[in-house]
Amino acid sequence: QVQPVESGGGLVQAGGSLRLSCAASARTFSSIAMGWFRQAPGKEREFVAGIGWSGRTPSYADSVKGRFTISRDNVKNTVYLQMNSLKPEDTAVYYCAAKGPLYSGTSADPRDYDYWGQGTQVTVSS
């Protein structure tokens, strides 16, 4: 069982930065792929970034490439999302998700993730 818990959201001006954290209580954390998704009002949940169990295969949505960086610390059981050059269109609730199968790759499909956090609000003002 994996229980992701997000933190680090808030209000920031356009061009600013935020770092989201996701702590996951799981003995198998170092063996599972993790992902960040977001959902804006009236829109579907969309993939933001994913990282494999080893941390060597990050993937990003085109809309955030070059601005966001996903990383993980398998000692602290934590995944991070560093968000730079934020834009108003980045405003959304950001969710951390974990895949159930061990040693599986990342995925941009939210249906491939088995465990979800409660979300953290990110608001970017213009």
C-alpha positions, -999 to 999 in steps of 0.1 A, spaced: 0 0 0 13 34 -10 -1 67 4 12 98 -14 10 131 4 16 163 -15 29 196 -1 44 229 -14 15 244 -33 6 280 -31 1 314 -48 29 327 -70 33 354 -96 39 346 -132 76 339 -138 81 326 -102 90 292 -89 75 266 -66 87 232 -55 62 205 -48 70 175 -26 53 141 -24 61 119 5 50 83 1 48 58 29 58 26 13 85 0 20 87 -5 -18 90 32 -27 124 28 -43 109 2 -67 79 21 -80 74 47 -107 59 80 -97 40 107 -116 27 142 -112 -6 152 -128 -27 183 -126 -63 193 -131 -77 228 -138 -113 237 -132 -135 223 -160 -106 203 -175 -95 167 -175 -67 156 -153 -35 158 -174 0 143 -171 28 167 -160 59 146 -153 69 111 -144 99 93 -131 109 57 -130 119 38 -99 156 44 -106 152 81 -113 170 78 -146 140 80 -169 121 112 -163 94 122 -188 75 155 -192 45 169 -209 54 192 -238 38 221 -220 62 220 -191 95 208 -208 124 230 -200 105 246 -170 97 218 -147 120 191 -133 109 159 -115 133 141 -92 132 116 -64 150 108 -32 146 71 -24 161 75 10 135 101 20 107 83 1 100 116 -16 94 128 -51 98 165 -61 85 187 -88 105 219 -93 85 244 -112 102 274 -127 90 302 -150 54 295 -140 26 307 -161 -11 315 -153 -20 284 -173 -1 263 -149 -28 270 -123 -44 238 -112 -46 212 -84 -15 191 -86 -16 154 -78 11 129 -70 5 93 -81 22 60 -77 21 29 -99 14 -4 -82 36 -28 -101 73 -29 -90 99 -19 -115 75 -7 -141 81 23 -163 65 57 -163 33 64 -180 13 95 -190 -20 77 -186 -36 84 -152 -53 50 -154 -19 33 -150 -15 47 -115 -29 30 -85 -24 54 -57 -32 91 -55 -26 119 -31 -52 144 -21 -38 172 -43 -22 206 -36 -34 239 -52 -10 259 -73 -22 293 -84 -2 315 -107 -12 351 -109 -6 373 -140 
